[in-house]
Amino acid sequence: MEPKTLRLLRHGEAFHNVEGEILLQIGSAWKVLFDGRWRRLRISHIVRALRCVWNLMFCSILLQSSKVTTSSNKPTTSYYEHTDASLTSTGWQQAEQLGKELESSGVRDRVSLVVVSPLTRTLQTAAGVFGGGNHSDVSQLLMVDFAGRCPHPAISSSGSPPFVAVELCREEMSVMPCDHRSSRSKNELQFPGIDFSEIEQDQDELWRPDVKETEEELGRRTRAFLEWLSNRKEKDIAVVSHGGFLVNLLTKFGDKNVNTTRYANCELRSVEFRKVLTQSGSGYTFELSPT
């Protein structure tokens, strides 16, 4: 296998990330107030706390509303729900900003395939970063109006690389409903420009509400994903996935120079992907290294 370039991208901010940040900031605030460290508070701490309060107020308003009416007067259900969490407005801004940066740097033109986890937040991020921009021509739609639970205009597939959804690169499966994907048939309607033929089951039969994916199961899935990528003909591939999955991938298969720290929302890291012989010479493994 000739070396490939992988653009490993975590999704933009989604609603479950907002609640996680709120809980983290609340816990930190209690520690600061009660262990005497309040004297060392800095402006950055105050800004983070204010952002937390704003997010809490914003989410509370959404939770009180059962419907959201868009500018097109199209009703949609309240979009602050955990199941298959959607991007927030901040998440959309992050995706669109990264798309502009990749276009100006020339990286976007080099990507010949976008592989995406079939969860809503990654599908939206892929469309926002690598799509052809807002568009209403139904013959070239990558994403329809109001896909997911956060209203957003339709996105064109014009000038974009092909997109394929792959179950193998979805998030490490916890018992949280944010990791429970929507049905394939629903995704096909909302993202008509993405190929879902690799998704075998319409309903999500991998996520379990009471059983977490084990480390061994995740390891097998990670290797299977790299095996799948190695059999693709494309040489420059974007992978739009999740922080937990991507860090696991880099930790297990990255060389000593690869960045294995926690991903920020909508962060992209480029690596070279190679198939290499094992030390015994009797088999092969995969290796990721910084580009």
C-alpha positions in Angstrom: 0.0 0.0 0.0 1.3 3.4 -0.9 1.2 6.0 1.9 -1.9 8.0 2.3 -2.6 11.3 3.9 -5.4 11.3 6.5 -7.1 14.5 7.6 -8.5 13.5 11.0 -11.2 16.0 12.1 -13.4 16.1 15.2 -16.9 17.4 14.8 -17.8 21.0 15.8 -19.4 21.8 19.2 -22.7 19.9 19.7 -25.3 20.2 22.4 -24.0 17.4 24.5 -20.6 19.2 24.6 -22.3 22.3 26.0 -23.8 20.4 28.9 -20.5 18.6 29.6 -18.8 22.0 29.8 -21.5 23.3 32.1 -21.1 20.4 34.5 -17.3 20.7 34.4 -17.5 24.5 35.2 -20.0 24.0 38.0 -17.7 21.3 39.6 -14.6 23.6 39.2 -16.5 26.5 40.7 -17.4 24.6 43.8 -13.7 23.6 44.3 -12.5 27.1 43.8 -15.0 28.6 46.3 -14.5 26.1 49.1 -10.8 25.3 49.1 -9.6 28.9 49.3 -8.3 29.2 45.7 -10.8 32.0 44.9 -7.9 34.5 45.6 -6.1 33.2 42.5 -9.0 33.7 40.1 -8.0 35.2 36.8 -10.0 36.9 34.1 -10.0 33.7 32.0 -11.7 31.8 34.8 -14.4 34.5 35.0 -14.9 34.4 31.2 -15.4 30.7 31.3 -17.8 30.9 34.2 -19.9 33.5 32.3 -19.9 31.4 29.2 -21.1 28.5 31.3 -24.0 30.6 32.8 -24.9 31.8 29.3 -25.0 28.2 27.9 -27.1 27.1 30.9 -29.6 29.9 30.3 -29.7 29.3 26.6 -30.2 25.5 27.0 -32.9 26.1 29.7 -34.9 28.2 27.3 -34.7 25.5 24.6 -35.8 22.9 27.1 -38.9 24.9 27.9 -39.8 25.0 24.2 -41.3 22.1 22.4 -41.1 23.7 19.0 -38.7 26.0 17.2 -40.0 28.1 14.3 -37.6 29.0 11.6 -37.4 32.0 9.3 -39.2 30.0 6.7 -42.0 29.3 9.1 -41.2 25.6 9.1 -41.8 24.1 12.6 -39.3 21.7 14.0 -39.0 19.9 17.3 -36.9 21.4 20.1 -33.3 20.7 19.1 -31.7 20.4 22.6 -32.0 16.7 22.9 -29.2 14.2 23.7 -30.1 11.5 21.3 -27.7 11.8 18.3 -26.8 15.4 19.3 -26.7 18.1 16.7 -24.3 20.9 16.2 -24.9 24.2 18.1 -24.8 27.5 16.3 -21.2 27.7 17.5 -20.5 24.3 16.0 -21.8 25.5 12.7 -19.6 28.6 12.8 -16.5 26.4 13.6 -17.2 24.1 10.7 -17.7 27.0 8.2 -14.6 28.8 9.4 -12.5 25.7 9.1 -13.9 25.2 5.6 -12.7 28.6 4.6 -9.3 28.0 6.1 -8.9 24.7 4.2 -10.0 26.3 1.0 -7.5 29.2 1.3 -4.7 26.8 2.1 -5.4 24.5 -0.8 -6.0 21.5 1.5 -9.7 21.2 0.5 -8.8 20.8 -3.1 -6.4 17.9 -2.3 -9.0 15.9 -0.4 -10.4 13.2 -2.7 -12.8 11.5 -0.3 -14.6 12.5 2.9 -15.3 9.5 5.3 -17.7 10.5 8.0 -19.3 8.9 11.1 -23.0 8.4 10.6 -24.0 10.5 13.6 -25.7 13.8 13.0 -23.0 16.1 14.5 -20.3 14.6 12.2 -22.5 14.6 9.1 -23.3 18.3 9.7 -19.6 19.1 10.3 -18.5 17.2 7.1 -21.1 19.2 5.2 -20.1 22.5 6.7 -16.4 22.0 6.2 -16.2 20.2 2.8 -19.6 21.1 1.2 -20.2 23.6 -1.5 -21.9 26.2 0.6 -25.5 27.2 1.0 -27.6 26.1 -2.0 -31.2 25.5 -3.0 -30.8 23.4 -6.1 -32.4 20.0 -5.1 -30.4 18.2 -7.8 -27.1 19.1 -6.0 -28.0 18.9 -2.4 -25.5 17.6 0.1 -27.7 18.5 3.1 -31.3 19.6 3.1 -32.8 22.6 5.1 -33.0 22.1 8.8 -31.1 18.7 9.0 -30.8 17.6 12.6 -32.2 19.7 15.3 -30.3 23.0 14.8 -31.8 25.0 11.9 -29.4 25.6 9.0 -29.8 26.4 5.3 -29.3 23.6 2.8 -25.7 22.9 1.7 -24.7 22.2 -1.9 -22.5 19.3 -3.1 -21.3 21.3 -6.0 -17.5 21.2 -6.3 -17.2 18.9 -3.3 -15.4 15.5 -3.0 -17.5 12.4 -2.6 -18.8 11.6 0.9 -19.3 8.2 2.4 -20.7 7.3 5.9 -18.9 4.5 7.7 -20.0 2.9 11.0 -16.5 1.9 11.9 -15.4 5.5 12.7 -18.3 6.4 15.0 -17.6 7.5 18.5 -16.5 5.1 21.3 -19.9 3.8 22.3 -21.0 4.8 25.8 -24.4 4.3 27.3 -25.2 8.0 26.7 -27.9 8.7 24.1 -25.7 11.2 22.3 -23.9 8.2 20.8 -27.1 6.6 19.5 -27.3 7.4 15.8 -30.5 8.2 13.9 -31.8 5.7 11.3 -30.1 5.3 8.0 -33.4 6.1 6.2 -33.7 9.4 8.1 -30.0 10.3 7.4 -30.5 9.5 3.7 -33.3 12.0 3.5 -31.5 14.7 5.4 -28.1 14.2 3.7 -28.9 13.1 0.2 -25.4 13.9 -1.1 -23.7 11.4 1.3 -23.4 7.7 0.4 -24.9 5.5 3.2 -24.4 2.2 1.4 -21.8 1.1 3.9 -24.4 1.3 6.7 -25.9 -2.1 6.8 -28.8 -1.7 9.3 -31.4 1.0 9.1 -31.8 1.2 12.9 -28.8 1.5 15.2 -28.1 -2.0 16.4 -24.6 -1.3 17.7 -25.4 1.1 20.5 -26.7 -0.4 23.7 -28.4 1.7 26.5 -26.9 -0.4 29.3 -23.7 -1.8 28.0 -20.6 0.3 27.1 -18.3 -0.7 24.3 -15.2 -2.4 25.7 -11.6 -1.4 25.1 -11.1 -4.7 23.2 -14.2 -4.1 21.0 -13.0 -0.5 20.2 -9.5 -1.8 19.4 -10.9 -4.3 16.9 -13.1 -1.6 15.3 -10.3 0.9 15.1 -8.1 -1.7 13.3 -11.0 -2.7 11.0 -11.4 0.9 10.1 -7.8 1.3 9.1 -8.0 -1.9 7.1 -11.0 -0.4 5.3 -9.1 2.8 4.6 -6.1 0.8 3.3 -8.3 -0.8 0.6 -9.5 2.6 -0.7 -7.9 3.9 -3.9 -7.9 7.6 -2.7 -4.6 9.0 -1.4 -5.8 12.1 0.5 -8.8 11.3 2.8 -10.6 13.4 5.3 -12.1 11.4 8.3 -14.8 13.4 10.2 -15.2 11.6 13.5 -15.2 12.0 17.3 -12.6 13.0 19.9 -12.7 9.7 21.8 -12.4 7.6 18.6 -9.6 9.7 17.1 -7.5 9.9 20.2 -7.8 6.1 20.5 -6.8 5.7 16.9 -3.7 7.9 17.3 -2.7 6.4 20.6 -2.9 2.8 19.3 -1.3 3.3 15.8 0.6 6.6 16.0 4.4 6.8 16.2 6.2 8.6 19.0 5.8 12.0 17.3 2.1 11.9 16.7 -0.2 14.2 18.8 -2.4 12.1 21.1 -3.8 14.9 23.3 -7.5 15.6 23.6 -9.1 17.0 20.5 -10.8 20.4 20.5 -14.1 20.8 18.7 -13.5 21.1 14.9 -9.8 20.5 15.3 -8.0 18.9 12.3 -4.8 16.9 12.4 -3.0 15.6 9.3 -1.1 12.3 9.4 0.6 10.0 7.0 -0.9 6.5 7.0 1.2 3.5 6.1 0.9 -0.3 6.2 4.1 -1.8 7.7 5.5 -5.2 8.5 5.6 -6.4 12.1 8.9 -7.0 13.7 8.6 -10.7 13.2 7.9 -10.2 9.5 5.0 -12.6 9.6 2.3 -10.0 9.4 1.6 -6.3 9.1 0.2 -3.5 11.1 -0.6 0.2 10.5 1.3 3.3 11.4 0.4 6.9 11.6 2.9 9.7 11.7 2.7 13.5 11.5 2.9 15.0 8.0 
